[in-house]
Amino acid sequence: MSEALAAPSVRIIRTRPGGDTKNPTTEYSALLHTVRNLGLLGRRTGFYWLVFSILVAATLGAAVGFVLLGDTWYQLIIAAALGLIFTQFAFLAHEASHRAVFTSGKANDRAGRVLANLFVGISYAWWMTKHSRHHAQPNVIGKDPDIEPDFIVFREEDAKKVSRLGAIITRKQGYFFFPLLMFEGINLHVQGFKTVFGKNKVSERWVEITMLVTRIIAYFAVIFYFLPLGMAFAFVGVQMAVFGVYMGASFAPNHKGMPQLPAESKVDFLRRQVLTSRNIRGGTFIDHYMGGLNYQIEHHLFPNMARPHLRKAQEIAKEYCLSHDVKYTETGVFESYGIVIAYLNRVGLAARDPFDCPIVQRFRTH
């Protein structure tokens, strides 16, 4: 848990003076050159077609199970399975958004838009805008949308601003984090609809609106037509909860609790990406479980790298960082969850004590 205790410090993030770090741009270029020469930036389209085919088959299998089970509470098993399958489709959409699937940018956008809007039910345009900002400035205060204050806060300064009522949750927010992810699936869908129906510019707005509306109408129509009302609501609730927890459990360990940078900081690309990211150790199961997000450092260094190449790139990047005195962080999956919980709880302690008497607190400050 020591990593979580040191996480908010930003003073440790700086370009190391002297030696072979006088030209940080050359450092990253050398690493990129090595990776490119090994062919690790080449596409693996066949791999993605295979994964897509497996997921389509799994979806059809879930549909068959749905029909065969009929009016029974065992349908909640199908709902949970769909939550897992939709998250895997989201991983594919994420990789398409990074141009990792096809060589053509337009082909990646088309695939990503269909996967995100029609299969998962979230806006591709919303995801592209938010996620692009994150990759450009990971854990940079005021620039990375993933650390902006929301129901959960990620900085002590933001924790101090919560209301006295909100502080009841904030002070123990680490323990609430994963349970709250059960509602993240609903939030992702809502954000998508707010984006496509909002006033800001949206690429392919009407295509996305058509896909999102078609998807949600078809989904609810099937569920509520074939299942009793109460069971239908339970089905949707379980599917959304599993989807939200799975998405959050895959994305949260990668940056939460890692050092944060002030907006005005001048940090080279290599260090900005490596020092703010955390890898998750594990074998093939973790690779598939997290959709390649367990190689978060390599994903940030080479965002358009195909998933099958990340493991080899990890060996090269880790050795390179160690030889250039750049801290490279990796943990086990459950250890990472513990770090996230401890970090959020420590941040939350900065929130005002909701049970403190305002009059007593006033005299304490004097």
DRENDO-1510 file (C-alpha; in Angstrom, 1 decimal, always signed):
<recs>
REC; n; res; u; v; w
REC; 1; MET; +0.0; +0.0; +0.0 .
REC; 2; SER; +3.0; +2.3; +0.2 .
REC; 3; GLU; +2.5; +3.2; -3.5 .
REC; 4; ALA; -0.9; +4.6; -2.7 .
REC; 5; LEU; +0.4; +6.7; +0.1 .
REC; 6; ALA; +2.9; +8.4; -2.2 .
REC; 7; ALA; +0.6; +8.8; -5.2 .
REC; 8; PRO; -0.5; +12.4; -4.9 .
REC; 9; SER; +3.1; +13.7; -4.9 .
REC; 10; VAL; +4.0; +15.5; -8.1 .
REC; 11; ARG; +7.3; +16.9; -7.2 .
REC; 12; ILE; +9.0; +13.6; -8.1 .
REC; 13; ILE; +7.9; +14.0; -11.7 .
REC; 14; ARG; +10.6; +15.9; -13.6 .
REC; 15; THR; +13.1; +15.4; -16.4 .
REC; 16; ARG; +16.3; +14.0; -14.9 .
REC; 17; PRO; +19.1; +16.4; -15.5 .
REC; 18; GLY; +22.4; +15.5; -17.2 .
REC; 19; GLY; +23.6; +12.2; -18.6 .
REC; 20; ASP; +21.6; +10.6; -21.4 .
REC; 21; THR; +18.4; +12.4; -20.6 .
REC; 22; LYS; +19.5; +15.8; -21.9 .
REC; 23; ASN; +17.4; +15.0; -25.0 .
REC; 24; PRO; +14.3; +13.3; -23.8 .
REC; 25; THR; +12.8; +13.3; -27.3 .
REC; 26; THR; +15.7; +11.2; -28.5 .
REC; 27; GLU; +15.1; +8.8; -25.7 .
REC; 28; TYR; +11.5; +8.1; -26.8 .
REC; 29; SER; +12.5; +8.0; -30.4 .
REC; 30; ALA; +15.1; +5.4; -29.7 .
REC; 31; LEU; +12.5; +3.2; -28.0 .
REC; 32; LEU; +10.0; +3.8; -30.8 .
REC; 33; HIS; +12.6; +2.9; -33.4 .
REC; 34; THR; +13.4; -0.4; -31.7 .
REC; 35; VAL; +9.7; -1.4; -31.4 .
REC; 36; ARG; +9.0; -0.4; -35.0 .
REC; 37; ASN; +12.0; -2.3; -36.3 .
REC; 38; LEU; +10.7; -5.5; -34.6 .
REC; 39; GLY; +7.4; -5.1; -36.5 .
REC; 40; LEU; +5.4; -4.5; -33.3 .
REC; 41; LEU; +3.5; -1.6; -34.8 .
REC; 42; GLY; +2.1; -3.8; -37.5 .
REC; 43; ARG; -1.6; -4.6; -37.6 .
REC; 44; ARG; -3.1; -8.0; -36.5 .
REC; 45; THR; -6.5; -7.7; -38.2 .
REC; 46; GLY; -7.0; -11.4; -38.2 .
REC; 47; PHE; -6.7; -11.5; -34.4 .
REC; 48; TYR; -9.5; -8.9; -34.1 .
REC; 49; TRP; -11.7; -10.7; -36.6 .
REC; 50; LEU; -11.3; -13.9; -34.5 .
REC; 51; VAL; -12.1; -12.1; -31.2 .
REC; 52; PHE; -15.1; -10.4; -32.9 .
REC; 53; SER; -16.4; -13.8; -34.2 .
REC; 54; ILE; -16.1; -15.4; -30.8 .
REC; 55; LEU; -18.0; -12.5; -29.2 .
REC; 56; VAL; -20.7; -12.7; -31.8 .
REC; 57; ALA; -21.0; -16.4; -31.2 .
REC; 58; ALA; -21.2; -15.8; -27.5 .
REC; 59; THR; -23.9; -13.2; -28.0 .
REC; 60; LEU; -25.9; -15.7; -30.2 .
REC; 61; GLY; -25.4; -18.3; -27.5 .
REC; 62; ALA; -26.8; -16.0; -24.9 .
REC; 63; ALA; -29.7; -15.2; -27.1 .
REC; 64; VAL; -30.5; -19.0; -27.5 .
REC; 65; GLY; -30.2; -19.4; -23.7 .
REC; 66; PHE; -32.5; -16.5; -23.2 .
REC; 67; VAL; -35.2; -18.1; -25.4 .
REC; 68; LEU; -34.8; -21.6; -23.9 .
REC; 69; LEU; -34.9; -20.5; -20.3 .
REC; 70; GLY; -38.1; -18.5; -20.7 .
REC; 71; ASP; -39.8; -17.1; -17.7 .
REC; 72; THR; -37.3; -18.0; -15.0 .
REC; 73; TRP; -35.0; -16.1; -12.7 .
REC; 74; TYR; -32.1; -18.1; -14.2 .
REC; 75; GLN; -32.3; -15.4; -16.9 .
REC; 76; LEU; -30.1; -13.3; -14.6 .
REC; 77; ILE; -27.3; -15.6; -15.5 .
REC; 78; ILE; -27.8; -14.6; -19.2 .
REC; 79; ALA; -27.9; -10.9; -18.1 .
REC; 80; ALA; -24.6; -11.2; -16.3 .
REC; 81; ALA; -23.1; -13.0; -19.3 .
REC; 82; LEU; -24.2; -10.1; -21.6 .
REC; 83; GLY; -22.6; -7.6; -19.2 .
REC; 84; LEU; -19.3; -9.5; -19.8 .
REC; 85; ILE; -19.8; -9.8; -23.5 .
REC; 86; PHE; -20.6; -6.1; -24.0 .
REC; 87; THR; -17.5; -5.1; -22.1 .
REC; 88; GLN; -15.4; -7.2; -24.4 .
REC; 89; PHE; -17.0; -5.5; -27.4 .
REC; 90; ALA; -16.1; -2.2; -25.7 .
REC; 91; PHE; -12.5; -3.3; -25.6 .
REC; 92; LEU; -12.6; -3.8; -29.4 .
REC; 93; ALA; -14.2; -0.4; -29.9 .
REC; 94; HIS; -11.5; +1.1; -27.7 .
REC; 95; GLU; -8.7; -0.5; -29.8 .
REC; 96; ALA; -10.4; +0.6; -33.1 .
REC; 97; SER; -10.5; +4.2; -31.7 .
REC; 98; HIS; -6.7; +4.0; -31.4 .
REC; 99; ARG; -6.3; +2.8; -35.0 .
REC; 100; ALA; -5.0; -0.5; -33.8 .
REC; 101; VAL; -7.3; -2.8; -35.8 .
REC; 102; PHE; -7.1; -1.7; -39.5 .
REC; 103; THR; -4.5; +0.3; -41.4 .
REC; 104; SER; -7.2; +2.7; -42.6 .
REC; 105; GLY; -8.3; +5.4; -40.2 .
REC; 106; LYS; -11.8; +5.4; -41.8 .
REC; 107; ALA; -12.1; +1.7; -41.4 .
REC; 108; ASN; -11.2; +1.9; -37.7 .
REC; 109; ASP; -13.7; +4.7; -37.2 .
REC; 110; ARG; -16.5; +2.7; -38.9 .
REC; 111; ALA; -15.7; -0.4; -36.8 .
REC; 112; GLY; -15.4; +1.6; -33.6 .
REC; 113; ARG; -18.6; +3.5; -34.2 .
REC; 114; VAL; -20.6; +0.3; -35.0 .
REC; 115; LEU; -19.1; -1.6; -32.0 .
REC; 116; ALA; -19.6; +1.3; -29.5 .
REC; 117; ASN; -23.0; +2.5; -30.6 .
REC; 118; LEU; -24.7; -0.6; -31.9 .
REC; 119; PHE; -23.2; -3.4; -29.9 .
REC; 120; VAL; -22.3; -1.7; -26.6 .
REC; 121; GLY; -24.7; +1.3; -26.5 .
REC; 122; ILE; -22.3; +4.1; -25.8 .
REC; 123; SER; -21.4; +7.0; -28.1 .
REC; 124; TYR; -18.2; +6.6; -30.1 .
REC; 125; ALA; -17.9; +10.4; -30.5 .
REC; 126; TRP; -18.2; +10.9; -26.7 .
REC; 127; TRP; -15.5; +8.2; -26.1 .
REC; 128; MET; -13.1; +9.6; -28.7 .
REC; 129; THR; -13.3; +13.1; -27.2 .
REC; 130; LYS; -12.9; +12.1; -23.6 .
REC; 131; HIS; -10.3; +9.3; -24.2 .
REC; 132; SER; -8.1; +11.4; -26.5 .
REC; 133; ARG; -7.8; +14.1; -23.9 .
REC; 134; HIS; -6.8; +11.5; -21.3 .
REC; 135; HIS; -4.1; +10.0; -23.5 .
REC; 136; ALA; -2.6; +13.4; -24.3 .
REC; 137; GLN; -2.4; +14.5; -20.7 .
REC; 138; PRO; -2.7; +11.4; -18.4 .
REC; 139; ASN; -3.1; +12.4; -14.7 .
REC; 140; VAL; -2.4; +16.0; -15.5 .
REC; 141; ILE; -4.5; +18.2; -13.2 .
REC; 142; GLY; -7.1; +20.3; -15.1 .
REC; 143; LYS; -6.5; +18.5; -18.4 .
REC; 144; ASP; -7.2; +14.8; -17.9 .
REC; 145; PRO; -11.0; +14.3; -17.7 .
REC; 146; ASP; -10.5; +11.0; -15.8 .
REC; 147; ILE; -9.3; +12.8; -12.7 .
REC; 148; GLU; -11.9; +15.5; -12.7 .
REC; 149; PRO; -14.1; +15.6; -9.6 .
REC; 150; ASP; -17.4; +13.7; -9.8 .
REC; 151; PHE; -19.2; +11.6; -7.3 .
REC; 152; ILE; -15.7; +10.2; -6.6 .
REC; 153; VAL; -12.8; +12.7; -6.2 .
REC; 154; PHE; -9.2; +12.0; -6.9 .
REC; 155; ARG; -7.4; +15.0; -5.3 .
REC; 156; GLU; -7.4; +16.3; -1.7 .
REC; 157; GLU; -8.1; +19.8; -2.9 .
REC; 158; ASP; -11.4; +18.6; -4.5 .
REC; 159; ALA; -12.2; +16.5; -1.4 .
REC; 160; LYS; -12.1; +19.7; +0.7 .
REC; 161; LYS; -14.7; +21.3; -1.5 .
REC; 162; VAL; -17.4; +18.6; -1.1 .
REC; 163; SER; -20.5; +19.4; +0.9 .
REC; 164; ARG; -20.9; +18.3; +4.5 .
REC; 165; LEU; -23.5; +15.7; +3.4 .
REC; 166; GLY; -21.2; +14.5; +0.5 .
REC; 167; ALA; -18.3; +14.1; +2.9 .
REC; 168; ILE; -20.1; +11.2; +4.5 .
REC; 169; ILE; -19.3; +9.2; +1.4 .
REC; 170; THR; -16.1; +10.9; +0.3 .
REC; 171; ARG; -14.3; +10.2; +3.6 .
REC; 172; LYS; -14.7; +6.4; +2.8 .
REC; 173; GLN; -15.0; +6.7; -0.9 .
REC; 174; GLY; -12.5; +3.9; -1.5 .
REC; 175; TYR; -14.8; +1.4; +0.0 .
REC; 176; PHE; -17.7; +2.7; -2.1 .
REC; 177; PHE; -15.8; +2.9; -5.3 .
REC; 178; PHE; -16.4; -0.6; -6.7 .
REC; 179; PRO; -20.0; -0.9; -5.5 .
REC; 180; LEU; -20.7; +2.5; -7.2 .
REC; 181; LEU; -19.4; +1.1; -10.4 .
REC; 182; MET; -22.6; -0.9; -10.7 .
REC; 183; PHE; -24.2; +2.4; -11.8 .
REC; 184; GLU; -21.3; +3.2; -14.2 .
REC; 185; GLY; -23.0; +1.3; -17.1 .
REC; 186; ILE; -26.0; +3.6; -16.8 .
REC; 187; ASN; -23.8; +6.6; -16.7 .
REC; 188; LEU; -21.9; +5.6; -19.8 .
REC; 189; HIS; -25.2; +5.2; -21.7 .
REC; 190; VAL; -26.5; +8.5; -20.5 .
REC; 191; GLN; -23.3; +10.4; -21.4 .
REC; 192; GLY; -23.6; +8.9; -24.9 .
REC; 193; PHE; -27.1; +10.2; -25.4 .
REC; 194; LYS; -26.2; +13.6; -23.9 .
REC; 195; THR; -23.4; +13.9; -26.4 .
REC; 196; VAL; -25.3; +13.0; -29.5 .
REC; 197; PHE; -28.3; +15.1; -28.6 .
REC; 198; GLY; -26.2; +18.0; -27.2 .
REC; 199; LYS; -25.2; +21.3; -28.8 .
REC; 200; ASN; -21.5; +20.5; -29.3 .
REC; 201; LYS; -20.2; +19.3; -32.6 .
REC; 202; VAL; -20.4; +15.6; -33.1 .
REC; 203; SER; -18.9; +13.7; -36.0 .
REC; 204; GLU; -21.5; +11.5; -37.7 .
REC; 205; ARG; -24.2; +12.7; -35.3 .
REC; 206; TRP; -27.2; +11.2; -37.1 .
REC; 207; VAL; -25.4; +7.9; -37.7 .
REC; 208; GLU; -24.7; +7.7; -34.0 .
REC; 209; ILE; -28.3; +8.8; -33.0 .
REC; 210; THR; -29.7; +6.1; -35.3 .
REC; 211; MET; -27.5; +3.4; -34.0 .
REC; 212; LEU; -28.0; +4.3; -30.3 .
REC; 213; VAL; -31.8; +4.7; -30.6 .
REC; 214; THR; -32.1; +1.5; -32.6 .
REC; 215; ARG; -30.0; -0.5; -30.2 .
REC; 216; ILE; -31.8; +0.7; -27.0 .
REC; 217; ILE; -35.3; +0.2; -28.5 .
REC; 218; ALA; -34.5; -3.3; -29.8 .
REC; 219; TYR; -32.8; -4.3; -26.5 .
REC; 220; PHE; -35.7; -3.1; -24.2 .
REC; 221; ALA; -38.3; -4.4; -26.6 .
REC; 222; VAL; -37.0; -8.0; -26.5 .
REC; 223; ILE; -36.4; -8.0; -22.7 .
REC; 224; PHE; -39.7; -6.5; -21.7 .
REC; 225; TYR; -41.7; -8.4; -24.3 .
REC; 226; PHE; -40.5; -11.9; -23.3 .
REC; 227; LEU; -40.1; -11.4; -19.5 .
REC; 228; PRO; -42.5; -10.3; -16.8 .
REC; 229; LEU; -42.1; -6.7; -15.8 .
REC; 230; GLY; -40.2; -7.3; -12.5 .
REC; 231; MET; -37.9; -9.8; -14.0 .
REC; 232; ALA; -37.2; -7.6; -17.0 .
REC; 233; PHE; -36.1; -4.7; -14.8 .
REC; 234; ALA; -33.9; -7.2; -12.8 .
REC; 235; PHE; -32.4; -8.5; -16.1 .
REC; 236; VAL; -31.5; -5.0; -17.2 .
REC; 237; GLY; -30.2; -4.1; -13.8 .
REC; 238; VAL; -27.9; -7.1; -13.5 .
REC; 239; GLN; -26.6; -6.6; -17.1 .
REC; 240; MET; -25.9; -2.9; -16.5 .
REC; 241; ALA; -24.3; -3.6; -13.1 .
REC; 242; VAL; -21.9; -6.3; -14.4 .
REC; 243; PHE; -21.0; -4.1; -17.4 .
REC; 244; GLY; -20.2; -1.1; -15.2 .
REC; 245; VAL; -18.2; -3.1; -12.7 .
REC; 246; TYR; -16.3; -4.9; -15.4 .
REC; 247; MET; -15.5; -1.7; -17.3 .
REC; 248; GLY; -14.4; +0.1; -14.1 .
REC; 249; ALA; -12.4; -2.8; -12.8 .
REC; 250; SER; -10.5; -2.9; -16.1 .
REC; 251; PHE; -9.8; +0.8; -16.4 .
REC; 252; ALA; -9.4; +2.0; -12.8 .
REC; 253; PRO; -6.2; +0.2; -11.9 .
REC; 254; ASN; -4.2; +1.8; -14.7 .
REC; 255; HIS; -3.8; +5.4; -13.3 .
REC; 256; LYS; -5.7; +5.7; -10.0 .
REC; 257; GLY; -3.2; +6.2; -7.2 .
REC; 258; MET; -0.3; +7.1; -9.6 .
REC; 259; PRO; +1.5; +10.5; -9.5 .
REC; 260; GLN; -0.4; +13.5; -10.7 .
REC; 261; LEU; +1.1; +16.4; -12.6 .
REC; 262; PRO; +0.3; +20.1; -12.3 .
REC; 263; ALA; -1.1; +21.7; -15.4 .
REC; 264; GLU; +2.0; +23.8; -16.0 .
REC; 265; SER; +4.5; +20.9; -15.7 .
REC; 266; LYS; +7.0; +20.4; -18.4 .
REC; 267; VAL; +7.5; +16.6; -18.6 .
REC; 268; ASP; +8.7; +14.8; -21.7 .
REC; 269; PHE; +6.4; +12.3; -23.4 .
REC; 270; LEU; +8.2; +9.1; -22.2 .
REC; 271; ARG; +8.1; +10.1; -18.5 .
REC; 272; ARG; +4.6; +11.6; -18.7 .
REC; 273; GLN; +3.2; +8.3; -20.0 .
REC; 274; VAL; +5.3; +5.9; -17.9 .
REC; 275; LEU; +5.3; +7.6; -14.5 .
REC; 276; THR; +1.5; +8.1; -14.5 .
REC; 277; SER; +0.6; +4.6; -15.6 .
REC; 278; ARG; +0.6; +1.2; -13.9 .
REC; 279; ASN; +0.8; -2.2; -15.5 .
REC; 280; ILE; -1.0; -5.3; -14.2 .
REC; 281; ARG; +1.0; -8.5; -14.0 .
REC; 282; GLY; -0.5; -11.8; -15.2 .
REC; 283; GLY; -0.6; -14.3; -18.0 .
REC; 284; THR; -2.9; -14.9; -20.9 .
REC; 285; PHE; -6.1; -14.8; -18.7 .
REC; 286; ILE; -5.3; -11.3; -17.5 .
REC; 287; ASP; -4.5; -10.3; -21.1 .
REC; 288; HIS; -8.0; -11.3; -22.2 .
REC; 289; TYR; -9.8; -10.3; -19.0 .
REC; 290; MET; -8.5; -6.7; -19.3 .
REC; 291; GLY; -8.5; -6.5; -23.1 .
REC; 292; GLY; -4.8; -5.6; -23.2 .
REC; 293; LEU; -5.3; -2.7; -20.7 .
REC; 294; ASN; -3.1; -4.5; -18.3 .
REC; 295; TYR; -0.2; -3.3; -20.5 .
REC; 296; GLN; -1.2; +0.3; -19.8 .
REC; 297; ILE; +2.3; +1.7; -20.0 .
REC; 298; GLU; +2.9; +0.2; -23.4 .
REC; 299; HIS; -0.6; +1.2; -24.5 .
REC; 300; HIS; +0.2; +4.8; -23.6 .
REC; 301; LEU; +3.6; +4.7; -25.3 .
REC; 302; PHE; +2.3; +3.1; -28.4 .
REC; 303; PRO; -1.4; +3.7; -28.5 .
REC; 304; ASN; -2.0; +2.3; -31.9 .
REC; 305; MET; -0.2; -1.0; -31.1 .
REC; 306; ALA; -2.3; -4.2; -31.7 .
REC; 307; ARG; -3.1; -6.1; -28.5 .
REC; 308; PRO; -1.1; -9.3; -29.4 .
REC; 309; HIS; +2.1; -7.2; -29.6 .
REC; 310; LEU; +1.8; -5.6; -26.2 .
REC; 311; ARG; +3.4; -8.4; -24.3 .
REC; 312; LYS; +6.6; -8.3; -26.4 .
REC; 313; ALA; +6.7; -4.5; -26.3 .
REC; 314; GLN; +6.4; -4.7; -22.5 .
REC; 315; GLU; +9.6; -6.6; -22.2 .
REC; 316; ILE; +11.4; -4.0; -24.3 .
REC; 317; ALA; +9.9; -1.0; -22.6 .
REC; 318; LYS; +10.5; -2.3; -19.1 .
REC; 319; GLU; +14.1; -2.9; -19.8 .
REC; 320; TYR; +14.5; +0.4; -21.5 .
REC; 321; CYS; +12.9; +2.3; -18.6 .
REC; 322; LEU; +15.1; +0.6; -16.0 .
REC; 323; SER; +18.2; +1.3; -18.0 .
REC; 324; HIS; +17.2; +5.0; -18.2 .
REC; 325; ASP; +16.2; +5.3; -14.6 .
REC; 326; VAL; +12.5; +5.8; -15.3 .
REC; 327; LYS; +10.3; +4.3; -12.7 .
REC; 328; TYR; +8.3; +1.4; -14.2 .
REC; 329; THR; +5.3; +0.3; -12.0 .
REC; 330; GLU; +3.5; -3.0; -12.2 .
REC; 331; THR; +1.4; -4.9; -9.7 .
REC; 332; GLY; -0.9; -7.9; -9.4 .
REC; 333; VAL; -4.6; -7.3; -10.2 .
REC; 334; PHE; -5.9; -7.6; -6.7 .
REC; 335; GLU; -3.0; -5.6; -5.3 .
REC; 336; SER; -3.9; -2.9; -7.7 .
REC; 337; TYR; -7.5; -2.8; -6.5 .
REC; 338; GLY; -6.2; -2.5; -2.9 .
REC; 339; ILE; -4.0; +0.4; -3.9 .
REC; 340; VAL; -6.9; +2.2; -5.6 .
REC; 341; ILE; -9.1; +1.7; -2.5 .
REC; 342; ALA; -6.4; +2.9; -0.1 .
REC; 343; TYR; -5.6; +5.9; -2.3 .
REC; 344; LEU; -9.2; +7.0; -2.6 .
REC; 345; ASN; -9.8; +6.7; +1.1 .
REC; 346; ARG; -6.7; +8.7; +1.8 .
REC; 347; VAL; -7.8; +11.5; -0.6 .
REC; 348; GLY; -11.3; +11.3; +1.0 .
REC; 349; LEU; -9.9; +12.1; +4.5 .
REC; 350; ALA; -9.4; +15.7; +3.3 .
REC; 351; ALA; -13.2; +16.1; +3.2 .
REC; 352; ARG; -14.7; +17.9; +6.2 .
REC; 353; ASP; -15.9; +15.6; +9.0 .
REC; 354; PRO; -19.7; +15.6; +8.6 .
REC; 355; PHE; -20.2; +15.1; +12.3 .
REC; 356; ASP; -18.0; +18.0; +13.4 .
REC; 357; CYS; -19.9; +20.8; +15.1 .
REC; 358; PRO; -19.5; +24.0; +13.0 .
REC; 359; ILE; -19.2; +26.2; +16.1 .
REC; 360; VAL; -16.5; +23.9; +17.7 .
REC; 361; GLN; -14.7; +23.8; +14.3 .
REC; 362; ARG; -14.7; +27.6; +14.1 .
REC; 363; PHE; -13.0; +28.0; +17.5 .
REC; 364; ARG; -10.5; +25.2; +16.7 .
REC; 365; THR; -9.3; +27.2; +13.7 .
REC; 366; HIS; -8.6; +30.2; +16.0 .
</recs>
